[in-house]
Every structure is written in C-alpha cells, then in structure tokens.
C-alpha cells in the first residue's frame, strides 16, 4: 500500500496562519458584500419575472375561462371562474393540455423551414469534420428529410442503427429457448389433464445456472419468478374492435417476457379466422417498447419510429411479410392489419408492401398513429381512431387523407374522451384509452360510412379463431435495451414496492402466481400499473371485497398520482377459457371508474360462464366512491 503521513496533534495557529486569516477577512468581507448585492439584484429580477409571469397566468386563465363559456361542451374539462389559486390551476391545466398537441402539430407543419438552416449548417460542418456528415446534404426542407439526416448523424455515433437481418421464430419457441420456465408453466396451465399443482419438468434448462457457471439446486419457488402469470395469460381470440386494442396492450407487454423493463423481442400477432367463406387473417403489430437511442434486439423501438417518419422501411416492417408467410397466410385470403401508435405506422407500411407482394390486404385498423405521410393503397379500407388532444397523430404535421368515393374508404374518427383535472398528457395516448373509444364507436357509430366499414370489419371477429404469436428480433446478437434511457422520478418511484406487493398477494388463499409490472403502451413515461393473477377459482374475486386489496396496493405504488391507471387480470385453474380483467381510473369528481371485460375462448364451459356471470359477459362499467380504495395503512406516505 502507498505510504501516508501519520496523524498529528494540532498545536494551534502560528503567526503566519493568523496573518493569513486577517488578510482573508480584509479581502473577503468586501468581496462577500459585493456578491451579496449581486445576489440581491438577481433575486429582485427573479421576483419581477415571477410577478409578470403570475399576471400573465391570471390573464391567460381568465381568457381561457371566457373562451370555454362559449363552448357547448367544454373540453378537455370545464373550468370554474379562476378567482382562486386552485381554480386558476384548473384553468391553466386545461389551457396547457389544449395547446401542447396543437403546438406539436403546428411545429411539425413548418419543421422543414424551421430546422432546415440547422441541417444545412451541419452539412457545412460535415465538409470539414467527417463525424458530422450524413445524407441528405442539401435537400433537408421537409420533415422526413430532416429525420433521415438525424438518423444518419446517429449512425456516426453508434445510435439509431437499423437494417440488420431479421430473426423470426414462434413466440412459444422463443420462450422455450430464452425463458424455459415460463414456457413450462404455460404448457402446464393449458393442459386440462395436468396436475393441480405445478411441478417443473425434469431436465428443464436452468438459465441462471448456465450464466453463473455454478451447480445450483432446484428453485425454492419456481412460481415466484417474474413473468409467469403475464406470460401464461394469453388471449386466444379477438372478437371486437375493443378487444383489438386490449390485445394490443397484451402483445406490447409480451415483448418483455421477464418484466425487467427491457424489450427482448418484437411481437407480431397473427389471428387465423375460419368460416364458410374461407380463411381470413388479422395481423397486429406491437407499439414502441424501447425509447433508447441505441437499437437493441427488439425492432419496435425509437429507431423504427424515426425511420418510418423519414419514409424508410425499418426492420420491424420488413419482418412482417415473412412472418405472415410463416403463419400460413396465402395470396387471395383477406387480411386486416392493425396496430396502435408505432404498430399502426408499421401496419400502414406493410399494407403497401403486402399488396405489392400479392397478399389481399382489405382493411387497416389503427389507433393513435400518424398516417398522413404514409401511402396506403386505394384498395385498402382504413379506419383510424384519434383522440383530439393526443399529440402523436400530429407529429408528422399532416392530416390523414379523407377517402370516401374513389376506392376503399379512408375514415378517421376523432374522439374526446372524458378527462380528469390535472391528468397527464400521456393518458390519451395509451391502448387502454383507445379501447374505450373503440367500444364507444362500435356502440354508436358517428356516421353511416363508419357503420358500413364496421360491418365489413365484423367478418374478422366472427368464426373460429386461432392465434399465432411470432417473435421478431434484429439479428447480430444485439442486447435488449431499457424502455427508457434515463429512469426519471415519474417512471420508477414506488410506494409499497412491486416486489412486496407480489409476495403479499401470493399469500392470499387460492393465488398461484402473481406479476406486478409497469405496462408502457404509449409514451415512455405513460405507465399503467398491472397485476396479473393466476388463481384456483374466480368466485372470490368477482365481489368487490375480493379485489379491493389488490387495487389498494397498485394505487400505493405511485402514491396514486403518477400512473394513468391500474389494471387487474385474472385466470383460474378451475375455469379454463375465462379471463376477467378490469381497468381502474380516477374521474374528475374523485370517484373511481372500473371498466370490466370478460373474455371467453373455445375452452370455456357454458355452465361455468352462466354460473359466474348470470348477467352476461358484455363489458361493464362500475363507479366506486372516492374512498373505496383508500389505504388502511398508507405505506407510500410513510416512506
């Protein structure tokens, strides 16, 4: 070790130290006084700016209140007279929520002129510094051209790299290779003749033992591993427009099988529909699962978003045609493509390439996707769902085309779902919110042309169905990337902690396996907290008291302030083929809205369905009191 001085006893200040101290006071006091005056001046300027900002805020709140009074249906929500601080915050919140998406859309419309000087300057710098060279060099006066240049500059720095070969495999086969325990539990859960209690198959590969290179004993709690319940609880049919968006949330979550907030694969869901008229197909694509600038194994990431915005076909789109062939889709068989957000953009690109390849793509269903710059063939009927204040459909600066006469219809339905005071802008861009909108459109089509198009789409929801899930990856051994490059306060702050909640819920009678996780089906910071439970019987959970404790735990995860909602999903060993799920969100008046969906597949016993749900299995909305899920002991606030 390097030598160091020995400790010494302090013997007081010498004359030189005293002299230095006096000089320091003589010089330091005037300097400190001058700095104090400067700080006072800065404080005064800040105070003036704060007062001016306050006056502007008050004026803006009253202007917004006056404008809303003239509206028949104030949106995003009615603002009270801004005479108090709380009322002003509500009014300014509504103004902010109305301005943000419009500002994004307006900026996107003039992005070519706005960013062209910067892009040209970068091109000029690139003449001398190769690190700053990227195509296009001069033709940078449109938003797609600017995005292509951004991607090119990213390539120079090892970011936003795409274009790799595509590795495709059945999703169950992927699980058997990468997560064999999840696949083994899946096989047990779907086996009607299997034992009541799960026992791992002898010789099951032990991935942790292989990684560590150590001889490990059997896992003391195999059903306690993350991803068991979420990976087993797979949909076997899609029967409505609403279920398409509920299926979308599921396939987005399946991109991260072990629930470590890293996207391992992309997922393409192919639904085979039988019937007297021959086979039909529905193909769904996952939305953005990683916002990391470095491309990873999963091709549905930020890189794909920017490439499609630049008019380039990314890996995730190129994988689609081969995946459709692998699933058995034949030329001439009607195909409907569907997706949310990035998934909708991919579906629109695939509609063009699949039509050119000879596939009979007849319909395209998207939600929250910008399609204005993507050329969809005139032979494809399009139904696009958009929320008025969702910024994502506006990011390309161009409205969707309206096609009602020549060729198949291209219809865009714009909705204004009810919002709560202080809600987060990302609440409107998530698949669960669009599922509610889809249900409203199905129940009451806003136009006869929409009604006709819905009748055409209904053919894809009838008849016997079989789902083929396929995993897609960029070849080359790229690692999974985190969902977000930086974990901010709003994405990971927890109250009781998910691990504690998982272990606590597993102690409830009849619970077999539990997963508690964040579902990011939307913006990077848009979180829907989920609890997936495998239980022995559904009966105890169909009364409010049976699930209130889980709701309390989910709400405490983010102190009931950070998430856009919570979601509970249940399947029971005793009643295969029945999935019960509910989404809970807070209303403007403080009450809780619980949306319940019951999904049945070919394994469901009609006698069990009639016993458990005597009122039917149609979607139900239940309104709970504001204190219905108030914690008995608020752990989040004690920490």
TAWONOR-V663770 format. One record per residue. N is the residue number from 1. PHI is phi as a letter, one per 20 degrees, with the letter a starting at -180 (NA if undefined). Layout:
# TAWONOR-V663770
<<N;PHI> <N;PHI>>
This chain:
# TAWONOR-V663770
<<1;NA> <2;f> <3;f> <4;b> <5;f> <6;f> <7;g> <8;c> <9;e> <10;f> <11;d> <12;n> <13;e> <14;e> <15;f> <16;f> <17;f> <18;f> <19;f> <20;f> <21;f> <22;f> <23;f> <24;f> <25;f> <26;f> <27;e> <28;f> <29;f> <30;f> <31;f> <32;f> <33;f> <34;f> <35;f> <36;f> <37;f> <38;f> <39;f> <40;f> <41;f> <42;f> <43;f> <44;f> <45;f> <46;f> <47;f> <48;f> <49;f> <50;f> <51;f> <52;f> <53;f> <54;f> <55;f> <56;f> <57;f> <58;f> <59;f> <60;f> <61;f> <62;f> <63;f> <64;f> <65;f> <66;f> <67;f> <68;f> <69;f> <70;e> <71;e> <72;f> <73;c> <74;g> <75;b> <76;f> <77;a> <78;f> <79;d> <80;f> <81;g> <82;f> <83;e> <84;c> <85;f> <86;f> <87;f> <88;f> <89;f> <90;f> <91;f> <92;f> <93;f> <94;f> <95;f> <96;g> <97;f> <98;f> <99;e> <100;g> <101;f> <102;f> <103;f> <104;f> <105;f> <106;f> <107;f> <108;f> <109;f> <110;d> <111;f> <112;g> <113;f> <114;f> <115;d> <116;f> <117;g> <118;f> <119;f> <120;f> <121;f> <122;f> <123;f> <124;f> <125;f> <126;f> <127;f> <128;d> <129;c> <130;g> <131;f> <132;d> <133;e> <134;a> <135;f> <136;f> <137;e> <138;d> <139;f> <140;c> <141;e> <142;c> <143;f> <144;g> <145;f> <146;f> <147;f> <148;f> <149;f> <150;f> <151;f> <152;f> <153;f> <154;f> <155;g> <156;f> <157;d> <158;m> <159;d> <160;l> <161;e> <162;c> <163;n> <164;f> <165;f> <166;d> <167;d> <168;c> <169;b> <170;g> <171;f> <172;f> <173;f> <174;f> <175;f> <176;f> <177;e> <178;e> <179;c> <180;f> <181;f> <182;f> <183;f> <184;f> <185;f> <186;g> <187;f> <188;f> <189;f> <190;e> <191;e> <192;f> <193;e> <194;f> <195;f> <196;f> <197;d> <198;f> <199;c> <200;g> <201;f> <202;g> <203;n> <204;f> <205;g> <206;d> <207;f> <208;g> <209;f> <210;f> <211;f> <212;e> <213;m> <214;c> <215;f> <216;d> <217;f> <218;f> <219;f> <220;f> <221;b> <222;f> <223;f> <224;e> <225;f> <226;f> <227;n> <228;f> <229;f> <230;f> <231;f> <232;e> <233;e> <234;d> <235;f> <236;d> <237;a> <238;c> <239;d> <240;a> <241;f> <242;f> <243;f> <244;f> <245;f> <246;f> <247;f> <248;f> <249;f> <250;f> <251;f> <252;f> <253;f> <254;f> <255;f> <256;c> <257;g> <258;e> <259;l> <260;e> <261;m> <262;c> <263;e> <264;e> <265;b> <266;e> <267;c> <268;d> <269;e> <270;d> <271;d> <272;e> <273;d> <274;e> <275;q> <276;f> <277;e> <278;o> <279;f> <280;c> <281;c> <282;c> <283;c> <284;d> <285;d> <286;f> <287;e> <288;f> <289;d> <290;c> <291;d> <292;f> <293;f> <294;e> <295;f> <296;d> <297;f> <298;f> <299;e> <300;e> <301;c> <302;g> <303;g> <304;f> <305;g> <306;f> <307;f> <308;f> <309;f> <310;e> <311;m> <312;d> <313;e> <314;e> <315;g> <316;f> <317;f> <318;f> <319;f> <320;f> <321;f> <322;f> <323;f> <324;f> <325;f> <326;f> <327;f> <328;o> <329;f> <330;d> <331;g> <332;n> <333;e> <334;g> <335;c> <336;d> <337;d> <338;b> <339;a> <340;d> <341;l> <342;g> <343;g> <344;f> <345;f> <346;f> <347;g> <348;f> <349;f> <350;f> <351;g> <352;f> <353;f> <354;f> <355;f> <356;f> <357;e> <358;o> <359;f> <360;e> <361;f> <362;d> <363;b> <364;c> <365;c> <366;c> <367;b> <368;m> <369;d> <370;e> <371;d> <372;g> <373;d> <374;d> <375;f> <376;e> <377;g> <378;f> <379;e> <380;d> <381;f> <382;c> <383;c> <384;d> <385;d> <386;c> <387;e> <388;g> <389;d> <390;f> <391;f> <392;f> <393;f> <394;e> <395;f> <396;e> <397;m> <398;b> <399;f> <400;f> <401;f> <402;d> <403;c> <404;c> <405;d> <406;f> <407;m> <408;f> <409;f> <410;c> <411;d> <412;d> <413;d> <414;d> <415;c> <416;c> <417;f> <418;f> <419;c> <420;d> <421;f> <422;m> <423;f> <424;e> <425;f> <426;f> <427;f> <428;e> <429;d> <430;b> <431;f> <432;f> <433;f> <434;f> <435;f> <436;f> <437;f> <438;f> <439;f> <440;f> <441;f> <442;f> <443;f> <444;b> <445;g> <446;f> <447;b> <448;f> <449;f> <450;f> <451;f> <452;f> <453;f> <454;f> <455;f> <456;f> <457;f> <458;f> <459;f> <460;e> <461;d> <462;e> <463;n> <464;f> <465;c> <466;c> <467;d> <468;d> <469;e> <470;c> <471;e> <472;c> <473;b> <474;f> <475;f> <476;o> <477;m> <478;f> <479;e> <480;f> <481;d> <482;f> <483;f> <484;c> <485;f> <486;c> <487;e> <488;e> <489;g> <490;f> <491;d> <492;c> <493;f> <494;c> <495;e> <496;f> <497;m> <498;f> <499;f> <500;f> <501;f> <502;g> <503;f> <504;f> <505;f> <506;f> <507;e> <508;f> <509;g> <510;n> <511;e> <512;e> <513;b> <514;c> <515;c> <516;c> <517;b> <518;e> <519;d> <520;d> <521;d> <522;q> <523;f> <524;f> <525;d> <526;e> <527;d> <528;d> <529;f> <530;d> <531;c> <532;d> <533;c> <534;e> <535;c> <536;e> <537;c> <538;e> <539;g> <540;f> <541;e> <542;e> <543;d> <544;g> <545;f> <546;f> <547;d> <548;g> <549;f> <550;f> <551;g> <552;g> <553;f> <554;f> <555;f> <556;f> <557;g> <558;c> <559;l> <560;l> <561;c> <562;e> <563;e> <564;e> <565;r> <566;c> <567;c> <568;c> <569;c> <570;c> <571;c> <572;d> <573;f> <574;f> <575;c> <576;f> <577;n> <578;c> <579;d> <580;d> <581;b> <582;b> <583;d> <584;d> <585;c> <586;e> <587;e> <588;f> <589;e> <590;n> <591;f> <592;d> <593;d> <594;d> <595;e> <596;d> <597;c> <598;c> <599;d> <600;d> <601;c> <602;f> <603;e> <604;f> <605;e> <606;g> <607;f> <608;f> <609;f> <610;f> <611;f> <612;f> <613;c> <614;f> <615;e> <616;o> <617;d> <618;f> <619;g> <620;c> <621;d> <622;d> <623;d> <624;d> <625;f> <626;g> <627;e> <628;f> <629;d> <630;f> <631;f> <632;f> <633;c> <634;f> <635;f> <636;f> <637;e> <638;e> <639;e>>
